[in-house]
Amino acid sequence: MTFNAMVLIALGVFGFVTSGSPTALIAPAVGLILLGLAIPVKKDNSVAAHIGVGLTGLTMIMFFVVGAMRGNVIIILMAVVTLIAFIFYISDFMKRKKEREENKKLE
């Protein structure tokens, strides 16, 4: 979650500096929220993890739509990085669920 947050913050600030558009600050705002959620997620807080995954999914869709409409490479790059992060989050959820089920069988 931290890597995706840092990419969103860096590319969003870069987009703001180059374009001057205040909407470019949406990505850094999302990045700051994800960065804030990263600490509870590392402590196995499932609510924070689900909020982070949901926010990542919505952000990914938004970036793909806006990036395609504007043809902006920076937004599409943020969308691709967010998609990769989203895939990692879902695979981690699946791995943890499988581990919990295996632990229940052993008990």
Secondary structure, DSSP 8 states (H G I E B T S, - for coil): -HHHHHHHHHHHHHHHHHH--GGGGHHHHHHHHHHHHHHHHHTT-HHHHHHHHHHHHHHHHHHHHHHHHHT-HHHHHHHHHHHHHHHHHHHHHHHHHHHHHHHHHH-
